[in-house]
Amino acid sequence: MKTSIANISETSYFLSDLIGAKVIVQGRKVGKLDDLLIREQEKIPEVTHIIVSRPFGHKALLVPFERVAELRNNKVILDIPAIAPFEGEPEESQVLLKDHILDKKVIDLDDNVIDVVYDVKLVLRNGKLYASDVDFSKYGLLKRLGLRYVASFVYHLAEMFKKETISWAYVQPLPEKIGSFKGNVKLNILKEALPEIHPVDLADILEELSEEQRLAIFNELNTEHASDTLEEMEPRVQRSLISSMDKERVADLIDEMTPAQAADVLAVLPTSDAEEILNLMEHDETEKIESLLENTEHTINDLTTINFIRLAPEIPAAVVIADFRRLAADADVVKYLYIVAPDNRLLGVVSLEELLIAEPRTPLADIMTTQVVYLEEGDSISEAKEKFTHYGFGALPVTDTDDIIHGVVPYRDIMELVH
């Protein structure tokens, strides 16, 4: 009989929500879901069996996951003709998510405690259930403490709580003879995994490490990834890390940032260090960075970046898509394409979404928005903030009275300076 979950393309669960769910066989409750058994042969482990606890005096059930017909947080329906053939216990070498993973310390390669596993995220995809992430968020902790309604309320209020998970891909294999494993969940976050970790997540991980370990991992990053990660760190960690690094390396990293981002990082350093790094930089707009650092009365010109994508109106969409990786390589703004005449006059804007859904042969002139919301040279920071807040764009072009484009201002730079 084909199970109903096989028809579900993808859905997510948390282990803590499934544990204790009533298990139904032939319309009758036979016990509760007690644990999930996984096979770690793949990068993302697959759930192979469910363990069902039964009333006192009855043996537990060990049921292959392929026999699960319906999976909900409060109910599991099994497609089995009888109970007796499935009575049994897991083998010593098999890994149980609740017994072996929950509440274990999360440690890095050098045995530094990062946090505790409060939950495990599961993904049901094409009839198979996978353990995709370990969850050490405050949301997971509140759920485990039984404060589910508080957790749900906080979860909607604080986006940051959702990010305190890490992919199972960074979890080292557990011991073969795991038995009643009481050890820690060890992460593998060095060389091979680093390029896959988002700068925001990597910054969070690095902030928890010692200075020596942080520097060792940071030195493995390529320039672009390191620059993005440095920008996301707390000021105290930025200062500590930069003080341990060669000034030329720091200059290379800050060269990758917009003027506002560069000034934001340099502002946390002693003046002498900031000046030394500025002198080593090859940034096209060091004068803007210096102006921001001096806390003079800013205009929008101080925040413009000249690293944006500008294209001629006759270029077909397919050509831009094929060449997009090269076009975006050095751009600070990649969400929008600015369509210009030969004299650099702004004709229109094409969003990345509009580009991707356009017919391949369509020239940019046919899909661009000509009613462009723009900033004028000399506009104040507060005027720019009002336009960003009103229109909701991720970046706005800066033009003069002749519609010549002089740069682009990212939304993030404006809002950081306002705060």
Steps between C-alpha positions, in 0.01 A plus 500: 500500500645841404532733799357850491826663610660383175291760321627789714769693312657659811407597854690566823467375859687534828587189699357644823161541329490137385617333823196379694264503202241221518562212260200348321480151343180380333310790660618413854755679718787261577750734668700821464786601275807475723795558267627503142782284373735644236759368258806725472636365171403813310594865555147562628385197708180318408247379757470125446273392790269640763497363854160468665475470878206295627318463831677316783554132426498538121812499288599810303448505123777562246321596178667591165418859407371382162206356697394848622182594312440834671728721708370784716623671816229331707432180305687235302308244295680178412422275203567159655266197510602390851715617792689186605743480201632848587579445868870560563781729617759698301850361466787648699653664191182680397459873570187627677420868465338551841731281708829581327464857372255706707652698790856420396756780497593642160878530480740608227807319367710619795243387759367847580136494610282708264155411638259215570280308254145586599333351194555337161340629183360233267403528134254263330584486132350258246392252765831499689579679826841662551671661801603829341611728788589503867320780683664687788266802489323664793178403320601135527583542868161656582322214323698242695409673826134459412451869424374429149261796478768739623743347252258548212440862601873572527568312176277741308644803679871428465632388163844449650372205706431310179864518390659314791512168317778335306476248220564136584766519230724663764444224758778241522400130478407348835680190639423169331427326833292780639321306775363742759706787351545782751759700312479826311383589150821604329500746209729492202522861387851530362628519143265282299178637651587868540408617148147363547423693821318830459704798634232579762510143636878480480536827691279358777716188522831689499382737774475202736858380444827603660715759322748240375231268364307790346810622315589148382157449345476854363833463319352208301236725338539658158505879489135554406364252758731639769393857421129414525557307825708779658220747425248283690706468820446693820730806536698348790573190290590712197754692709648182643525326165643799311764558769626145438515531122748648256388856413530433125263204533253721687528765228419237237189394693370854548565574131216255428245709694288801413614836647246480784591141585871583493450801727289290736786250547779760518305703755547230767882521470745740663550806277863415422407147384211629288728755330767239432246265341349783295843582357544138392158473334440517127134598542372732228312707756733548798401867523140396571620256765710772664204738496282242672770435760536870574129522583454807285150600385431228251327522166393213285822531298697352791306174474489443125686207355621501140512121492165419341383328181434738210394369158388622161126479420536285188666200674273188505404348836663166416838665444484673839402179678783307336752766602350584839767333713768722345284812519423446867852403609608851606158659549378621840142495372387199294123507553449770237638566151528865400433564131696796366552693177853546353532830691426318831148643518270271701224359280345242729544220753454122469469289815667161510158335529377677184814390317458133591137474387549693173497329162864428403505721190328798663725808511541670835326809361175300479502381862654797683303731727530855369324671792806475721502602865835674552703713737656831401854608572500697821194325648530456875514166679154560648354572153648177373362308798151632427514376139633159600233466767221613264590293194671196655780464244829329581704774331442836332700673222647848547462732200558867416266745328592353159409145614866394496547214748786558746458198720263283701415505870418163666212504749707327766765774501240772551322324783824413684608865490157619615517264800 
